[in-house]
Each structure stands twice: as C-alpha cells, then as structure tokens.
Amino acid sequence: MCRAVAWAGSGVPVQVNIPFREPLTPLPDRSWSDDLWGRPDGRPWTTLPEQEIVTRSRAEVDLPARTLVVMGSGDPQRARAVAEVAAKAGWPVIAEPTAMAAAAQTGAGVLRCGVLLLAGGELPAGVRYVPTPLRPDAVLLVGRPTVSPDVGAVVGGDVPVFSVDAVPEWSDPAHTVSRVEEWLDVEDVPCAEEPDPKWLAVWQRADAAAAAVLDKELDAETALTGLRAARDLVAALPPQAVLFLGASNSIRDVYMAAAAREDIAVYANRGTAGIDGNVSTAMGLALALNTPEGARFPCYALIGDLTFVHDSNGLFLGPDERRPNLTLVVLNDRGGGNFSLLPEGAPEYKQGFERVFAAAHDTDLVGLCAAHHVAHTAIESAEQLHAVLRGPAPVGLRVAEVRTNRAALRGQHMRLHKALNSALAGILNAALAY
C-alpha cells in the first residue's frame, strides 16, 4: 500500500492486487497470524524522502554499528556504493549472486555462507532465527533481494529494516521496510555509528566455520548434487566469464554454496520465480556480449531441467542465424527439486507430491538437443564437470546435463544444517561470553 501511495503521488494511476500470504498449506491454528497494530505512535509503515525524487540524494537515516547488509538484484552502481559504506563502517554483507561481484569489488566483508547463517539450521521453509551474537540492530536491504529469507522475520520484528532502492519501485515483499532511501555512499558515512570491530569479526568467524562445514559435506558426497555443482561451477569459471542463473534451485544453490568472485558477471531474470524464457535470455545475453566485431566473454548458464524443458524452443535458430558461444549446464533431477525443501515436500504430503508439486518427467534431453542440432554432454561426476568447465571457452551452443538424484535432496539439506548448527555452537557461545 505504501508503494501504491508513492506511485499515486506521482500522478500515475494505480491498481492494487492483494495476494495470498504464505504458508499455503493448511494450518491447525486458524487464528490471525499477523500483528495489525502498525508502527509505534501511528507513524507511516514506510517513510520516503521528503524531496522530489532525485537520484543520489543524501540519506536521512541513522545506522547503528551493528548493521547487517543484504544485497539483491538491481543497479550495480547502487550496490557498489553501499558496499563501500559497509567496508568503512565494518558491516557484514550478504550478497545474492547477482550482487556478489559489485559487493566484492569494494573490499567489503562479503560473507560466503551468510544465507546459511540466516537460515538458523532449518530447511529454507522452516522456522528461522538468527543466533543472538549475530542479531543486528538494523538491517539494510539493497536493491531487490529475491532469494534471501524474510530478514525482518529472521532478526525479529523490533529490528528496523531500511531499504536502499529506487522509489517508488522499492522491493519489500515481507512488508517490513520502515524507511526507503534512493542512494547511500561514502559521503553518508557520518550517518553511521563508529564501527564495532567485534561485529564484523563474529560474523566472519561464523562464516568461516559454515564454509568449512559446507565444503566438508560437499566433498564427501559420492554423487554429484546441485550444491556441489553450483560451488564447483562458479569456482572453475575463467576470469571475465558471464554466468546466467535460472530460477529456483539453480540460483539458490549458487547463493548457498559458491564463494563470491569479483571477476565474473552474474545475471538472472527474477531470482526465485519465473521459468519463462530462461534459455532464450541466456542465449540472447551470449549473443549481445559476443558480437562478431566486439569483445569476447566466455558465457555459461546454470538452469534446472524444468526451466530448460519449458523454454527448449529457445534452442531453435534459423539456418542463417548467428549461434551463441554458450555452455548451458542443466541440473536434471527429473522434476521440481525446489519443492522438496518446502512444506509441500514433507513426508505427510508424499502421496500427491510427485504429481502435484514435483512435476516429475522423463524427458530425454539427449534427444531434445539432437532435434535442435545442439551438442550434448552427460555429466555424472564432479571430475566430468570440471573437464567441461576448465576446457577451452565455449564455441557454439552446447548443453552439459548434470544428472542428480532429487530423492536425496531434502536429506542432504537436513544433514548440512545439522552439521552447521553443531559447528557454530562453540563459536557463538564464545561470542556471548566475549
């Protein structure tokens, strides 16, 4: 509603659509779950800059030393400017894949496993919490975080959430933002409290412990999984590579498992949702960045099997059309593996899960590629994946199909979070005593 009012204030006709809120599965408690009291003292739910909309206006918000930054998709210049503030203020930064390069280029404290620490040891759809030593005094959202958990709910409703994003198009799907700024850079550092060296340090210690647990778990796997493939793919890409990430588990796996790199460019359409046109987007990106007379950027895409099949007609090119130099890495678990991690994937919903949610299929990707005269390689192991990625830069269009087991996905994530909780217990207890 605040966004609708902001649009209406600029003279634009506004239509308000009201969606259903999660969870979408039945609950035994039918009482109203949300607090309807609003902000204290009757203040507006979200406040905006008073002046006319002017890009790079000075921020009008006080930011405490224990601020946590979460970066999503959007203007890379805006993300880079905020990351420079974070570097000077000593704030930890959790950057979604599309923002990780901009954040890493500034020397900010970008966390590899920040989203795992926010998850609090539960599956992505489980009850989340942030352990006390990691609990911020404020959260700063930058751009449009689409694959991060509801940060406002994770840290607690009494922690203010601020946004740095375009007005009136700022992103606030969880309706927690209390203040929106269009710009924040190093000239706004005076609005931040003096850095607290313990704040960034405890996040970095927890992040290092989480990364060690993650790598140990992934390296011990006998079969290639989505998380392992995502981690290894990002690490193996050549400098100046371009990576397009498909919706759902593809971008989530990179977010959870891959280390940030400042020397590659990452693109995505809508983050968590929307499998329409992902193949076409990746091909168009490769064509646009590699013109016959222009520069050369090695181009790759990581997408799921349903995303690939849904837009397989994107492989169709006329006989005289230019072919993109693109490697499409397709994680094929024969269905919608992301639903295995949601409430719908719990054992009590097993009876109708495969048909209703998993969208199981037995499409032959080898035959599909052959029909479009596209080269296909079957990937069964990490070694085979490394051979494809560390070989010569892609020439022409090719598909590398990584075959994974969807049935093991939920158990893998549960083991990972259990091991993570165990490893973090000592670090967080020491931080409480410190």
N, C-alpha and C positions, 0 to 999 in steps of 0.2 A: 504494500500500500504506500509506503514511503517513496518507493521508486515511481509509482504511478503518479503521486502528487508532484514529484520533481519533474516528470515529463509534462504533466498538465500545466505546471508553472511556466514552461517554455512555449506554451501555445499549441502543443501537439495533442490531437485527440487521443484518448486513452481507453482501452478496453481491458478490464481486469478479469483474468481467468483464475479460478480457485481450484487447486489440485487436491487430491487425497494426500495425506501425510503418512510416512512410514510409522510403524510396520504395517504391511498389507496383509499379513497373516492374522488369523483370529487370535484374540487375547481373552483370557478368562476374566480379567478385570475390565469392566465396561465403563468405569468412571472416566471423567475427563482428565487427560494426562498433562495438559499444559497449564501453566500459571497465567491467568488472564489479567493480572494486576498492572502490567505495564511497567514503565520506568519509574523510579522514585520521584516524588514531587510533581508528578504529572508531566514530566519532560517528554518531548517527542521521542519516539522509539529510535529514530536515526536522524541525526542532525547533519546539515550540509554547510559548505562555505557560504557566508553571507553575501559575498560579492558576486557579480556576474561570473559565469564560468570562464575562467582564464587558466590555461594550462601553466603549470609550474608556479602556482601561487604558493605563498608561504603557509606552512602548516600551522594550525591553531589547536594543537592537542598536546597535552603533557604526557610524555612517555617515560615510564619508570625504568630503572636499571635492569630489572628482571622482566624484560620484554622478549617474547618469542615471535619470530617472523615466519610466516607460512606463505610461500610464493606459488602462484598458479600461472596459467597462461595469460598472455596479454602483451602489452607494449614492452619489448626488451629494454628500452631506454629507461622506462619507469622502474623495472625490476633492478636494473643495474644501479640506478640512483639510490634506491632504498637499500640495496646490498652494501653500498659504500657507507651509508649511515650505520648499518648493522656492524660493519667492520670496525668503525671508530667507537661505537657505543658498547661493543662486546656482547651483542645479542646473538644467540644461536639462530641459524636459518635452516628451515626445512623447505627444500625447493622441489617442486614437482618436475618431472622430466623435461617439460618444455621450457622451464625457467632455470634449469641447473647450470647451463653454460654461462648465462648472464650473471648469476649469483657467484659462481666460482671464479669468474674473471676478476673480481674485486678484492679477493683475499678475505672475504667474509668467512665466518665459521659455519660453512655448509656441512650439514650432517648427512652421512650416507644412510643411516638407519633411523632417521627421525620419525618416519611414519610408523615404524615398528614400535618405537618407544611411546608414541601417542596411542597405539592400539591397546596398550596395557595388558598384553598377554592373552587377548581373546581373538577369535576369528574376526574378520572385518565386520561382520554383522552382530558381534557380541557386545556385551556391556563393556564400555571403555572407561578408562580413568587414567589420569597422569599421576604417577607417584609423587608424593609431597616434595622431595628435593627438586623435581623437575617442573613443579607447578609454577607458572608465570604469574606476574602481577598484571600483565596486559598481553594481548595477542594482536599482532599487526598482520592483517591479510593483504597481500599484494596481488593485484590482478584478479583472475578468476580461478580459485582452487577447485578443481573438479574431481580429483581422485583422493583428496585428503578427507579424513574423518571430520565429523562435525566438531570443530575445535572448541566452539563455545560450550558444547555439552561435555567434552572431554575434560576441560580445565575447570568447569564449574560455572554456574550462572552468575556468580558475583564478580567474575573476572571480566573487565571491559574488553570488548573486541572492536578494533578500529580497522578501517579499510583504506587502502591507497589504490584508487581505481578511477576510471572515467565516470563522470557524472553527466546524465542520470542513469548510466548503464552499469553501475557497480554491481558486483555479484555478492549475494547474501542469501543463498538457498536455505540456510538454517535460521534466518531471521534473528541473528544475534548482534549484528553491527550497530554500534551506537553513534559512530562518527565516521564520515567519509571525507577524505582529502584526495585531491587530484594529483598531488605531487609531494614528494619528500626527498630531499637531497642533503648533502653535507652542510649546506647553509642553514639547515633546520636542526643541526645537532644541538644547539642551545636548548631546544625543547625537550631534550633527553637528559635524564639524570646522569650523574657521574657513573662511569662503568663500575660494575661489581665483578672483579676477576673470578670470584667463585662461581658466578652464574654460568658463564660460558664453559668453565672448566668442568663442572659436574655433568653438563650435557655432553661434552666431548668424551669424558671418561665412560659414560653410559653408552655413547655411540660406538666407541672402540670395542667395548665388551659385546655389544649387539652384533657388530660386524664380524667379530671372531666366532661367535656362535653361529651366525648365518653361514659363513664360509665353511666351517667345520661340518655343518649339517649338509650343505650342498655338495661338498667334495666327497662325502661318504656315500652319496646316492649311487646305486648301481645302474639305474636307468635315468635317462635324460628327462628333466622336468622343465616346466615353464620358467620357474625361478632360476634354475641353473642356466638355461639357455639365454635368458634375458641378461643375467650377470655377465656371462662369457661373451655374448654378442657385443655389448657396449664396450667391454674392455678390449676386444680384439679389433674394433673398427680402426681404420687408418686415420691419421690426422686430417682435418678438414672434411671428414665424411658427413653426409647428411642422412639422418635416420628419421623415418616416418613411423609413428606408432599407431597401431589400430586400437579400436575401442576395447573396453572391458579388461580382461586379464592381461593383455599384452602391455598396456601402459602401466597397469598396476604392478606387474612383475618387475618391470624396469624400476619403478618407484621404490619397491621394497628391497631389491637385490643389487642394483647397479651403483657403482661409485660415480659421483659427478665428474664430468670431463668438460673442461673449458674449450677444448679444441674441436668439438663436433657440434653440429646444429641439429636440434630435435624438434620435430613438428608433429602435430596431432590435430584432428578435426574438433572433437568435442570432449575429449578426456574419457569419461567413463561410459558415455552413452552414444548410440548412433552408429550402426554398422553400414549405413548407406554410403556408397561411393568411396570407400577407403582404398580399394585397388586403383581406382581412377585418380584419386588425389595423389597417391604415391607416384603413379606414372607421370601425371602432369607436373609434379614437383621435379622429378628427374629430368623431364624434357625442358622445363623452364630454366633449370640451373646448369644445363649442359647443352648449350646451343652449339651448332657446328663451328661458329667463329669465336665462341666465348671460352670462359674458364671451364675447368673440369673438376667436378666434385663427386667423389665416389658415393653412390646413393644406395641405400638399403631401406627395407621396411620390415617391421615385425608385426604380424597380424595373426588373428586366430582363424580356425578353419571355417566357422560360420561366417565371419567377416569376409573371408576370401571367397567362399562359395556364393554369398549373397551378391557380390559385385564381380563375379567372374566374367561377366560380359565386358568389363573394363579391359580385359585382355585382348578384346577384338580390335584389330587395327587393319585399315585398308592396305592393299599390297604396296602402295606408293607412299605410305606414311612413315615418318621417321620413328625408329624404335628407341625407347629409353634405355639407357645403361642403368639397370636396376636389378638388385637381388631382393626378391620377395621371400622372406623367411616366414613360413606358415607353421604355427604351432597347432598340430592336429590331434585333438583328443576326442574327436568324433562327437562333438556336441558343445553345449554352452557350459564350460567348466566353471565359469564365474558363479553360477547359481549353486554349485556345490558348497560354496563358502557362505552362502546367505541362509537365513532361517528356512527357506524352502528346501535346502539341501540336508536338513537334519533327518535322522533315521525315521522319525514318526511320519514324514511325508514321502517315504520311499516308494509307496505303491504307485503314485501318479507322477513321480518326479521325472522319469526319463521322457515320458511323452509330453508332459505339460511344460516343464521348465528346461530340461536339458536339451530339447530339440535334437535328439540323437539322430545320426545319419550314417550311411555307409558310402558316401560319395567317393568315387575313385579319382583322386586328384591327379594321378598319373595320366589317366585317360582324358581328364578335363584339360590338362596342359597340352597334351598331344593334339587335341582338337583345335587348339589355337596356335599350334607350332611354337610352343614355348618350352624351353629346356627345363627339365625337372631332375632334381637330385633328392633321393631319400636319405634322411639323416636319422640314424639310430643311436648315435653315441656322441659324447662331447668331443671326442677326437675328430669325428667326421665333420662336426660343425666348425671346429677350429680350422680344419683344412679348407673349407669353403671360404671362411671369413679372412684367413690370412693368405689366401692365394691372390692372384692378380685382381686388380679392380674390375668390377663387373663390366663386361662389354655385351650389350644387348640385354634382353629381358630373360631372367631365369628365376625359377622357383626352387627353394630349398625347403622340403617338407620335413619338419621335425615331428616325429610320431611319439606322442606321450600317452600316459595312462590316466584318464580322468578319474577313475575309481579310487586312486590313491591320493588325490589332491587334498581332500579335507583332512585326512590323517597326517599328511605332510605338514600342513599349516599348524595343526594342533601340536605336533611334536616340536616344531620350531618355536612356537610361542611358549611352550612349557620349558624348553631349554633356555630360552631367553630370560624368562622370569627367574629361573634358578641362578643364572649367571649375574643378573643385575642385583639380586638381593643384598649381597655383601657391599657392593659399591654404594647403593642407595642408603643402606644403614650407616655406612661410614660417613656419608654426606650429611645425614641427620645429626650425627654426633659432632660433626666438624663445626 
